[in-house]
Amino acid sequence: MTTPALHNSRLMKACRREPTDCTPVWIMRQAGRYLPEYMAVRNAVTFIELCKRPDLAAQVTLDAQRLLGVDAAILFADLLPMLEPMGIDLEYQKGEGPVIHNPIRDASQVDRFRELEDLGSMHFVFDAVKLIRRDLPADIPLLGFAGAPFTLASYAIEGGGSRNYVFTKSMMYGDEGAWRTLMDRLSRSLIRYINAQIDAGCQAVQLFDSWAGCLSPSDYRRYAMPFTKQVIDGIRPGTPVINFLTGNPALLPLLREAGGSMIGLDWRVSLAEAWKTVGYDVGVQGNLDPVSLMADLPTLKSRAKAVLDEAAGRPGHIFNLGHGVFPEVPPENVNALVKIVHELSAR
């Protein structure tokens, strides 16, 4: 349920392209390793335990919002655990990140990839949402999130990170029937999963297509966009959706076609040009280069101002980085950025 305080919050108004007293800001990966308070929790448990303990996921989510003074909290979770009940053997290896031990490499293996119909196995996510919403300030929205179908499919097929997506593209090009079966199962599962986050207490959601930048426009249109659109169209009506893709500005027109009330921009494109490209009847989010947070404060202020200048005070801008904050960033710089954005954009 969205209360009047949440409905009239900076972020929700920006999602509706309504004027705000200043530009709302939140930071991708704002609960992360650069924060001592996060590391105090993280050092006591494994990463997957942190994701699956609702009390701890809620704590780090709430801590980040409170410490930074950002205009939204984002649920602390990970993109990949939803793949486990779908038949994926997932492990988070120290220093290696996520590793999938039974990747899907051909049509016969797609048959063992089960659609996520019973959400009981993901209760820890929804329990965390309820705890966070209970303790968040009344006017601070909670963002849910999930990986877009292409990004999740790539993890399931590659078995981990990839530079060239050889196995993923080989299935796309070589067995389009198997590819579409896999993507349809993912898309339907994502609709259920995201809507359950909304039902538990999220006010908006961000869809992360972190790996789709490896696709050409024609391949994105054929192999990824229909499934992203299917997910966005299936999300609870009235819920703002931030559609975020990295690494390929050539895909922006198609990203807009896929849907979303906000288009997330990475730092590889001019915000002004990107907004013109996607159209002023949607909002945009972004798009400071994350490395800017390593600079001295005058430089950081100058770079933040440049992003705000490109937005030109137009309603519908959410300030964010063009990707997640790095572990090496001084936490005081993130605090400073939030204050800089609020002060420079005050109306």
LINSUL-V556621 format. One record per residue. N is the residue number from 1. RES is the residue in three letters. SS is DSSP state (2 for helix, 1 for strand, 0 for the rest). PHI is phi in radians with two decimals (999 if undefined). NEAR is the number of other C-alpha atoms within 10 Angstrom. Layout:
{{N,RES,SS,PHI,NEAR} {N,RES,SS,PHI,NEAR}}
This chain:
{{1,MET,0,999,11} {2,THR,0,-1.76,14} {3,THR,0,-1.32,11} {4,PRO,2,-0.99,10} {5,ALA,2,-1.10,14} {6,LEU,2,-1.27,19} {7,HIS,2,-0.99,17} {8,ASN,0,-1.68,16} {9,SER,0,-1.22,19} {10,ARG,2,-0.96,24} {11,LEU,2,-1.17,31} {12,MET,2,-1.18,26} {13,LYS,2,-1.14,19} {14,ALA,2,-1.10,27} {15,CYS,2,-1.10,24} {16,ARG,0,-1.65,18} {17,ARG,0,1.04,21} {18,GLU,0,-1.75,16} {19,PRO,0,-1.04,16} {20,THR,0,-2.25,22} {21,ASP,0,-1.19,10} {22,CYS,0,-2.77,19} {23,THR,0,-1.24,27} {24,PRO,1,-1.20,25} {25,VAL,1,-2.48,24} {26,TRP,0,-2.47,23} {27,ILE,0,-2.20,26} {28,MET,0,-1.06,18} {29,ARG,0,1.10,19} {30,GLN,0,-1.18,26} {31,ALA,0,-1.65,27} {32,GLY,0,-2.63,20} {33,ARG,0,-1.22,18} {34,TYR,0,-1.32,19} {35,LEU,0,-1.63,21} {36,PRO,2,-1.00,11} {37,GLU,2,-1.14,16} {38,TYR,2,-1.19,19} {39,MET,2,-1.15,15} {40,ALA,2,-1.08,12} {41,VAL,2,-1.38,16} {42,ARG,2,-1.10,17} {43,ASN,0,-1.22,10} {44,ALA,0,-1.60,10} {45,VAL,0,-2.49,14} {46,THR,0,-1.31,14} {47,PHE,2,-1.08,17} {48,ILE,2,-1.19,14} {49,GLU,2,-1.16,13} {50,LEU,2,-1.06,22} {51,CYS,2,-1.15,21} {52,LYS,2,-1.71,21} {53,ARG,0,-1.75,17} {54,PRO,2,-0.97,22} {55,ASP,2,-1.14,16} {56,LEU,2,-1.34,19} {57,ALA,2,-1.06,25} {58,ALA,2,-1.16,27} {59,GLN,2,-1.07,21} {60,VAL,2,-1.24,25} {61,THR,2,-1.12,25} {62,LEU,2,-1.18,23} {63,ASP,2,-1.02,18} {64,ALA,2,-1.10,23} {65,GLN,2,-1.10,22} {66,ARG,2,-1.19,15} {67,LEU,2,-1.20,16} {68,LEU,2,-1.60,21} {69,GLY,0,1.23,17} {70,VAL,0,-1.34,22} {71,ASP,0,-1.56,24} {72,ALA,1,-2.75,26} {73,ALA,1,-1.74,28} {74,ILE,1,-2.14,27} {75,LEU,0,-0.86,27} {76,PHE,0,-1.41,28} {77,ALA,0,-2.80,23} {78,ASP,0,-2.34,16} {79,LEU,0,-1.17,15} {80,LEU,0,-1.64,18} {81,PRO,2,-0.97,20} {82,MET,2,-1.13,22} {83,LEU,2,-1.35,22} {84,GLU,2,-1.06,17} {85,PRO,2,-1.20,18} {86,MET,2,-1.56,17} {87,GLY,0,1.88,16} {88,ILE,0,-1.72,21} {89,ASP,0,-1.57,16} {90,LEU,1,-1.89,19} {91,GLU,1,-2.40,16} {92,TYR,1,-1.78,13} {93,GLN,1,-1.65,11} {94,LYS,0,-1.03,9} {95,GLY,0,1.40,6} {96,GLU,0,-1.99,10} {97,GLY,1,1.41,11} {98,PRO,1,-1.24,18} {99,VAL,1,-2.26,18} {100,ILE,1,-1.83,21} {101,HIS,0,-1.50,13} {102,ASN,0,-2.25,15} {103,PRO,0,-1.07,22} {104,ILE,0,-1.64,25} {105,ARG,0,-2.07,17} {106,ASP,0,-2.68,17} {107,ALA,2,-1.06,16} {108,SER,2,-1.11,10} {109,GLN,2,-1.41,14} {110,VAL,2,-1.07,17} {111,ASP,0,-1.08,12} {112,ARG,0,-1.54,12} {113,PHE,0,-1.50,20} {114,ARG,0,-1.55,17} {115,GLU,0,-1.19,18} {116,LEU,0,-1.45,24} {117,GLU,0,-1.82,15} {118,ASP,0,-1.67,11} {119,LEU,2,-1.47,15} {120,GLY,2,-1.02,11} {121,SER,2,-1.20,13} {122,MET,2,-1.84,17} {123,HIS,2,-1.00,14} {124,PHE,2,-1.09,17} {125,VAL,2,-1.20,28} {126,PHE,2,-1.22,24} {127,ASP,2,-1.13,19} {128,ALA,2,-1.11,27} {129,VAL,2,-1.00,29} {130,LYS,2,-1.10,18} {131,LEU,2,-1.14,18} {132,ILE,2,-1.14,26} {133,ARG,2,-1.08,21} {134,ARG,2,-1.07,12} {135,ASP,2,-1.85,11} {136,LEU,0,-1.24,19} {137,PRO,0,-0.94,16} {138,ALA,0,-1.09,14} {139,ASP,0,-1.85,19} {140,ILE,0,-1.93,23} {141,PRO,1,-1.20,25} {142,LEU,1,-1.92,26} {143,LEU,1,-1.60,22} {144,GLY,1,-1.58,27} {145,PHE,1,-2.83,24} {146,ALA,1,-2.77,22} {147,GLY,1,-1.38,22} {148,ALA,0,-1.26,30} {149,PRO,2,-0.95,29} {150,PHE,2,-1.11,25} {151,THR,2,-1.12,21} {152,LEU,2,-1.16,23} {153,ALA,2,-1.08,22} {154,SER,2,-1.10,22} {155,TYR,2,-1.05,23} {156,ALA,2,-1.13,26} {157,ILE,2,-1.52,23} {158,GLU,2,-1.28,22} {159,GLY,0,1.56,21} {160,GLY,0,2.88,16} {161,GLY,0,-1.16,15} {162,SER,0,-2.62,13} {163,ARG,0,-1.70,7} {164,ASN,0,-2.13,10} {165,TYR,0,0.97,16} {166,VAL,2,-1.11,13} {167,PHE,2,-1.19,17} {168,THR,2,-1.09,22} {169,LYS,2,-1.21,19} {170,SER,2,-1.11,14} {171,MET,2,-1.21,19} {172,MET,2,-0.96,18} {173,TYR,2,-1.37,12} {174,GLY,2,-1.63,12} {175,ASP,0,-2.59,13} {176,GLU,2,-1.12,14} {177,GLY,2,-1.13,13} {178,ALA,2,-1.11,19} {179,TRP,2,-1.04,21} {180,ARG,2,-1.20,17} {181,THR,2,-1.09,15} {182,LEU,2,-1.06,23} {183,MET,2,-1.22,22} {184,ASP,2,-1.11,18} {185,ARG,2,-1.12,19} {186,LEU,2,-1.13,26} {187,SER,2,-1.10,26} {188,ARG,2,-1.11,18} {189,SER,2,-1.15,22} {190,LEU,2,-1.13,27} {191,ILE,2,-1.03,19} {192,ARG,2,-1.10,18} {193,TYR,2,-1.13,23} {194,ILE,2,-1.18,25} {195,ASN,2,-1.13,19} {196,ALA,2,-1.18,21} {197,GLN,2,-1.09,25} {198,ILE,2,-1.12,22} {199,ASP,2,-1.10,15} {200,ALA,2,-1.35,19} {201,GLY,0,2.48,24} {202,CYS,0,-1.44,27} {203,GLN,0,-1.67,26} {204,ALA,1,-2.65,24} {205,VAL,1,-2.42,25} {206,GLN,1,-2.04,22} {207,LEU,1,-1.76,25} {208,PHE,1,-1.71,22} {209,ASP,1,-1.90,22} {210,SER,0,-1.22,17} {211,TRP,0,-1.99,23} {212,ALA,2,-1.23,23} {213,GLY,2,-1.10,17} {214,CYS,2,-1.34,16} {215,LEU,0,-1.66,18} {216,SER,0,-1.29,13} {217,PRO,2,-0.97,19} {218,SER,2,-1.17,12} {219,ASP,2,-1.24,15} {220,TYR,2,-1.07,18} {221,ARG,2,-1.07,17} {222,ARG,2,-1.46,12} {223,TYR,2,-1.84,19} {224,ALA,2,-2.17,24} {225,MET,2,-1.00,24} {226,PRO,2,-1.03,18} {227,PHE,2,-1.47,23} {228,THR,2,-1.08,26} {229,LYS,2,-1.10,20} {230,GLN,2,-1.03,18} {231,VAL,2,-1.13,24} {232,ILE,2,-1.08,26} {233,ASP,2,-1.14,15} {234,GLY,2,-1.58,16} {235,ILE,0,-1.31,20} {236,ARG,0,-0.79,17} {237,PRO,0,-0.96,9} {238,GLY,0,1.56,9} {239,THR,0,-1.57,19} {240,PRO,1,-1.07,22} {241,VAL,1,-2.13,25} {242,ILE,1,-1.70,25} {243,ASN,1,-1.72,26} {244,PHE,1,-2.11,26} {245,LEU,1,-2.37,25} {246,THR,0,-2.07,21} {247,GLY,0,1.62,19} {248,ASN,0,-2.72,18} {249,PRO,2,-1.03,18} {250,ALA,2,-1.11,14} {251,LEU,2,-1.56,20} {252,LEU,2,-0.99,22} {253,PRO,2,-1.03,14} {254,LEU,2,-1.31,15} {255,LEU,2,-1.07,24} {256,ARG,2,-1.08,20} {257,GLU,2,-1.14,15} {258,ALA,2,-1.17,20} {259,GLY,0,2.11,20} {260,GLY,0,2.03,26} {261,SER,0,-1.41,22} {262,MET,1,-2.30,26} {263,ILE,1,-1.86,27} {264,GLY,1,-1.42,31} {265,LEU,0,-1.98,29} {266,ASP,0,-1.51,25} {267,TRP,0,-1.49,18} {268,ARG,0,-1.48,14} {269,VAL,0,-2.45,17} {270,SER,0,-1.15,17} {271,LEU,2,-1.06,25} {272,ALA,2,-1.08,15} {273,GLU,2,-1.19,12} {274,ALA,2,-1.13,20} {275,TRP,2,-1.14,22} {276,LYS,2,-1.09,11} {277,THR,2,-1.15,12} {278,VAL,2,-1.45,19} {279,GLY,0,1.78,13} {280,TYR,0,-1.43,14} {281,ASP,0,-1.60,13} {282,VAL,0,-2.26,20} {283,GLY,1,-1.54,24} {284,VAL,1,-2.28,32} {285,GLN,1,-2.19,28} {286,GLY,1,2.45,26} {287,ASN,1,-2.55,23} {288,LEU,1,-1.17,25} {289,ASP,0,-1.02,19} {290,PRO,2,-0.98,19} {291,VAL,2,-1.17,16} {292,SER,2,-1.00,20} {293,LEU,2,-1.26,26} {294,MET,2,-1.55,15} {295,ALA,0,-1.44,14} {296,ASP,0,-1.21,10} {297,LEU,2,-1.12,16} {298,PRO,2,-1.03,9} {299,THR,2,-1.17,13} {300,LEU,2,-1.04,21} {301,LYS,2,-1.11,19} {302,SER,2,-1.11,13} {303,ARG,2,-1.26,17} {304,ALA,2,-1.13,24} {305,LYS,2,-1.09,17} {306,ALA,2,-1.08,15} {307,VAL,2,-1.16,21} {308,LEU,2,-1.09,24} {309,ASP,2,-1.10,15} {310,GLU,2,-1.19,15} {311,ALA,2,-1.28,23} {312,ALA,0,1.04,13} {313,GLY,0,1.23,16} {314,ARG,0,-1.23,17} {315,PRO,0,-1.05,21} {316,GLY,0,1.94,27} {317,HIS,1,-1.89,33} {318,ILE,1,-1.89,29} {319,PHE,1,-1.38,26} {320,ASN,1,-2.78,28} {321,LEU,1,-1.38,26} {322,GLY,0,-1.44,25} {323,HIS,0,-2.96,23} {324,GLY,0,-1.25,17} {325,VAL,0,-1.22,24} {326,PHE,0,-1.45,17} {327,PRO,0,-1.04,12} {328,GLU,0,-1.39,12} {329,VAL,0,-1.22,18} {330,PRO,0,-1.15,14} {331,PRO,2,-1.03,19} {332,GLU,2,-1.14,14} {333,ASN,2,-1.25,18} {334,VAL,2,-1.20,24} {335,ASN,2,-0.98,14} {336,ALA,2,-1.11,16} {337,LEU,2,-1.06,23} {338,VAL,2,-1.04,22} {339,LYS,2,-1.15,17} {340,ILE,2,-1.06,18} {341,VAL,2,-1.08,21} {342,HIS,2,-1.10,19} {343,GLU,2,-1.26,12} {344,LEU,2,-1.21,15} {345,SER,0,-1.75,18} {346,ALA,0,-1.02,12} {347,ARG,0,-2.09,11}}
